[in-house]
Amino acid sequence: MAKLVSKVYGDALMQAAREKDKLDSIFEEAKTLCQVFGENQDLIHLLDHPQVVKEEKIQIIRNVFQGKVSDEMMGFLTAIVDKGRQNEILSILDYFIGQVKEEKRIGRAQVTSAVELTAKQKEQVKEKLLATTRYVEFEMNYIVDPSLIGGMVIRIGDRVVDSSIKTQLYELKKQLFEVQLA
């Protein structure tokens, strides 16, 4: 259900941004709002509190964001609160940001390696990803996981390329168990 809510409201924000020809500016505002809401969980809890009436929640949104975000974003935030979806604000904004990045062909890649990659290795991985995908830019996230033993695991969205020694050993182990001795 939460994904459906995020999609419906995120798509509505996307359509409004396109109609007003403000996709880039609303995209930047959405990223900033994600950071603000992420750092201020108390604000989301306050907006979602059952004893705070809807009109007060809308007034809180106005007090916090009026003059700091565009009229379009202000209207969007108040509409979310008016419809009682304030607990979904972060997921809606995340969905919208993801959709804009897809449209702009900006990919997100998570690279997990057994050891810290050098700057040159990181650049080589990024260049290889740019050359083999449809994306023109990547936001890279590097993680070190010594349990991989060697190699790396690259995750882009729901696609995973796993060339780790850990996985290769696991596959070898499975194959050995399948071998029947006569």
C-alpha positions as CSV (number, residue, x, y, z in Angstrom):
1,M,0.0,0.0,0.0
2,A,2.8,2.4,0.9
3,K,4.4,1.9,-2.5
4,L,1.1,2.7,-4.2
5,V,0.7,5.9,-2.2
6,S,4.3,6.9,-3.0
7,K,3.7,6.3,-6.7
8,V,0.3,8.1,-6.9
9,Y,1.6,11.2,-5.1
10,G,5.1,11.1,-6.6
11,D,3.6,10.9,-10.1
12,A,1.3,13.8,-9.3
13,L,4.2,15.9,-8.2
14,M,6.1,14.9,-11.3
15,Q,3.2,15.9,-13.5
16,A,2.8,19.2,-11.8
17,A,6.5,20.0,-12.0
18,R,6.5,19.3,-15.7
19,E,3.4,21.4,-16.3
20,K,4.9,24.3,-14.6
21,D,8.3,23.6,-16.3
22,K,10.0,23.5,-12.9
23,L,11.1,19.9,-12.8
24,D,14.7,20.8,-11.9
25,S,13.9,23.3,-9.1
26,I,11.3,21.0,-7.6
27,F,13.7,18.1,-7.8
28,E,16.3,20.2,-5.8
29,E,13.6,21.2,-3.3
30,A,12.6,17.5,-2.9
31,K,16.2,16.5,-2.2
32,T,16.5,19.3,0.4
33,L,13.1,18.3,2.0
34,C,14.2,14.7,2.3
35,Q,17.3,15.8,4.1
36,V,15.2,18.1,6.4
37,F,12.6,15.4,7.2
38,G,15.3,12.8,7.6
39,E,17.2,14.9,10.1
40,N,14.0,16.0,11.9
41,Q,12.1,12.9,12.6
42,D,10.2,14.7,15.4
43,L,8.6,16.9,12.7
44,I,7.2,13.8,11.0
45,H,6.0,12.4,14.4
46,L,4.3,15.7,15.2
47,L,2.6,15.8,11.8
48,D,1.5,12.2,12.3
49,H,0.3,12.6,15.9
50,P,-3.4,11.7,16.2
51,Q,-4.1,14.4,18.8
52,V,-2.9,17.2,16.5
53,V,-5.8,18.2,14.2
54,K,-5.4,18.5,10.5
55,E,-5.7,22.3,10.4
56,E,-2.8,22.6,13.0
57,K,-0.7,20.2,10.9
58,I,-1.2,22.3,7.9
59,Q,-0.3,25.4,9.9
60,I,2.9,23.7,11.1
61,I,3.8,23.0,7.5
62,R,3.2,26.6,6.5
63,N,5.1,27.9,9.5
64,V,8.1,25.7,8.8
65,F,8.3,25.9,5.0
66,Q,6.5,29.1,3.8
67,G,8.9,31.3,1.9
68,K,11.5,28.5,1.9
69,V,10.0,26.3,-0.8
70,S,8.1,27.1,-4.0
71,D,4.4,27.6,-4.0
72,E,4.1,24.3,-5.9
73,M,5.9,22.4,-3.2
74,M,4.0,24.2,-0.5
75,G,0.8,23.3,-2.1
76,F,2.0,19.7,-2.5
77,L,3.0,19.4,1.2
78,T,-0.3,20.9,2.4
79,A,-2.2,18.5,0.1
80,I,-0.3,15.5,1.5
81,V,-1.2,16.6,5.1
82,D,-4.8,17.4,4.1
83,K,-5.2,13.9,2.7
84,G,-3.7,12.4,5.9
85,R,-0.6,11.0,4.1
86,Q,2.0,12.9,6.2
87,N,3.6,9.7,7.4
88,E,4.4,8.9,3.8
89,I,6.2,12.3,3.0
90,L,9.7,10.8,2.9
91,S,8.7,7.8,0.7
92,I,6.7,10.0,-1.7
93,L,9.7,12.4,-2.0
94,D,12.1,9.4,-2.4
95,Y,9.9,8.0,-5.2
96,F,9.7,11.4,-6.9
97,I,13.5,11.8,-6.7
98,G,14.0,8.3,-8.1
99,Q,11.7,9.0,-11.0
100,V,13.5,12.3,-11.9
101,K,16.8,10.5,-11.7
102,E,15.6,7.8,-14.0
103,E,14.4,10.4,-16.5
104,K,17.7,12.2,-16.3
105,R,19.5,8.9,-16.6
106,I,21.3,9.2,-13.3
107,G,21.9,5.8,-11.8
108,R,22.6,4.8,-8.2
109,A,25.2,2.1,-7.7
110,Q,26.2,0.3,-4.6
111,V,29.6,-1.3,-4.9
112,T,30.6,-3.7,-2.1
113,S,34.2,-4.9,-2.1
114,A,36.4,-7.0,0.3
115,V,38.9,-4.2,0.7
116,E,38.8,-0.4,0.3
117,L,39.1,0.5,-3.4
118,T,41.6,3.2,-4.5
119,A,40.4,6.3,-6.2
120,K,41.6,5.0,-9.5
121,Q,39.7,1.7,-9.0
122,K,36.6,3.6,-8.1
123,E,36.9,5.7,-11.2
124,Q,37.4,2.5,-13.3
125,V,34.3,0.9,-11.9
126,K,32.3,4.0,-12.5
127,E,33.6,4.3,-16.1
128,K,32.7,0.6,-16.7
129,L,29.2,1.1,-15.4
130,L,28.7,4.2,-17.6
131,A,29.9,2.3,-20.6
132,T,27.7,-0.8,-20.0
133,T,24.5,0.8,-18.9
134,R,22.1,3.5,-20.3
135,Y,23.0,5.9,-17.5
136,V,25.0,9.1,-18.2
137,E,25.9,9.6,-14.6
138,F,26.1,7.5,-11.4
139,E,25.8,8.2,-7.7
140,M,28.3,5.8,-6.3
141,N,28.1,4.3,-2.8
142,Y,31.1,2.2,-1.8
143,I,31.0,-0.3,1.1
144,V,33.7,-2.6,2.4
145,D,32.7,-6.1,3.5
146,P,35.7,-8.3,4.3
147,S,33.5,-11.4,4.3
148,L,33.5,-11.3,0.5
149,I,37.1,-12.4,0.6
150,G,37.8,-10.9,-2.8
151,G,36.0,-9.5,-5.8
152,M,33.0,-7.2,-5.5
153,V,29.2,-7.0,-5.6
154,I,27.6,-4.3,-7.7
155,R,23.9,-3.4,-7.1
156,I,22.0,-1.0,-9.5
157,G,18.4,-0.9,-8.6
158,D,17.2,-4.5,-8.4
159,R,20.0,-5.8,-10.6
160,V,23.0,-7.4,-8.9
161,V,26.3,-8.5,-10.3
162,D,28.2,-10.7,-7.8
163,S,31.8,-11.6,-8.6
164,S,32.9,-12.1,-5.0
165,I,35.0,-15.1,-4.0
166,K,32.5,-15.8,-1.2
167,T,29.7,-16.4,-3.8
168,Q,32.0,-18.4,-6.1
169,L,33.0,-20.6,-3.1
170,Y,29.3,-21.1,-2.3
171,E,28.5,-22.1,-5.8
172,L,31.4,-24.5,-5.9
173,K,30.2,-26.0,-2.6
174,K,26.7,-26.5,-4.1
175,Q,28.2,-28.2,-7.1
176,L,30.3,-30.5,-5.0
177,F,27.2,-31.6,-2.9
178,E,25.4,-32.4,-6.1
179,V,28.2,-34.8,-7.3
180,Q,27.1,-38.4,-6.6
181,L,29.8,-40.8,-5.6
182,A,29.5,-44.3,-7.1
